[in-house]
Amino acid sequence: MAVEQVVIGLTAHINNIPFRYSEIDHEVLLERPAPGKWSRKEILGHLIDSAINNLKRFVDVQAQPQPYTIQSYRQDDLVIINRYQDLPLDHLLHVWKSLNQQIVYVISAIPADKLAYQVITSAGEHQTLEWLVIDYLDHMEHHWRQVFGE
């Protein structure tokens, strides 16, 4: 997969996900499949947190000294602190769409030479900015499969 394919995939999700979420019954959105697991609404919130963190990474990798070390974040804590389960769905969808549209703008403009910039993952693996961009979409699609049962 190339960055151009990520742009196409993200754009498709930006256009489709709000409609698909609107088709889910409100009670179903709030259901947690098991104790300690996120609801469909909280998964959307987690993807907002992912967008916030990855947008910063996509910019910082290009602007800071190499190799860039990825800082992890406390995913479960952010979902709770941001109160995603309690916020209006239309607000969450608007935030998610806006952040991902900005990501599309940023990754579309990454110069080819910068795609090879080195990043060190939180697991200590050496990867590239291109890998990070592709992984972002893969991560998102993993969660969409959870939400929509695909």
SULLINVEN-V716339 format. One record per residue. N is the residue number from 1. RES is the residue in one letter. D_CENTER is the distance of its C-alpha to the mean C-alpha in Angstrom with 1 decimal. Layout:
# SULLINVEN-V716339
n->[N,N]
res->[RES,RES]
d_center->[D_CENTER,D_CENTER]
This chain:
# SULLINVEN-V716339
n->[1,2,3,4,5,6,7,8,9,10,11,12,13,14,15,16,17,18,19,20,21,22,23,24,25,26,27,28,29,30,31,32,33,34,35,36,37,38,39,40,41,42,43,44,45,46,47,48,49,50,51,52,53,54,55,56,57,58,59,60,61,62,63,64,65,66,67,68,69,70,71,72,73,74,75,76,77,78,79,80,81,82,83,84,85,86,87,88,89,90,91,92,93,94,95,96,97,98,99,100,101,102,103,104,105,106,107,108,109,110,111,112,113,114,115,116,117,118,119,120,121,122,123,124,125,126,127,128,129,130,131,132,133,134,135,136,137,138,139,140,141,142,143,144,145,146,147,148,149,150]
res->[M,A,V,E,Q,V,V,I,G,L,T,A,H,I,N,N,I,P,F,R,Y,S,E,I,D,H,E,V,L,L,E,R,P,A,P,G,K,W,S,R,K,E,I,L,G,H,L,I,D,S,A,I,N,N,L,K,R,F,V,D,V,Q,A,Q,P,Q,P,Y,T,I,Q,S,Y,R,Q,D,D,L,V,I,I,N,R,Y,Q,D,L,P,L,D,H,L,L,H,V,W,K,S,L,N,Q,Q,I,V,Y,V,I,S,A,I,P,A,D,K,L,A,Y,Q,V,I,T,S,A,G,E,H,Q,T,L,E,W,L,V,I,D,Y,L,D,H,M,E,H,H,W,R,Q,V,F,G,E]
d_center->[17.1,17.2,15.0,16.9,15.7,12.0,13.0,14.9,12.3,9.7,12.8,14.0,11.1,11.5,15.1,15.2,12.8,14.8,18.0,17.0,16.1,19.4,21.3,20.4,23.2,22.6,24.0,21.9,18.7,20.1,21.3,20.2,21.1,22.7,23.3,20.4,17.8,15.3,16.3,14.5,14.1,12.9,10.1,9.0,9.6,7.7,4.4,6.2,7.0,4.0,4.1,7.7,8.1,6.9,8.7,11.6,11.6,11.8,14.7,16.3,16.7,18.7,20.7,21.6,24.0,23.3,22.2,19.1,18.3,14.8,15.1,13.5,12.8,14.4,11.8,14.6,16.3,13.6,13.3,17.1,17.7,15.6,17.5,14.9,17.5,20.1,18.5,19.2,16.9,17.6,16.5,13.1,12.6,14.0,11.7,8.5,10.5,11.8,8.9,7.6,11.3,11.8,9.4,11.6,14.6,13.9,13.2,16.1,18.4,17.9,21.5,22.2,23.8,20.8,18.6,21.0,20.4,20.3,17.7,18.5,16.0,16.4,18.5,20.7,20.0,20.6,18.1,17.6,15.2,15.2,14.2,11.2,10.1,11.0,9.4,5.8,7.0,9.1,6.9,5.3,9.1,10.4,9.3,10.7,13.7,14.1,14.0,16.2,18.3,18.0]
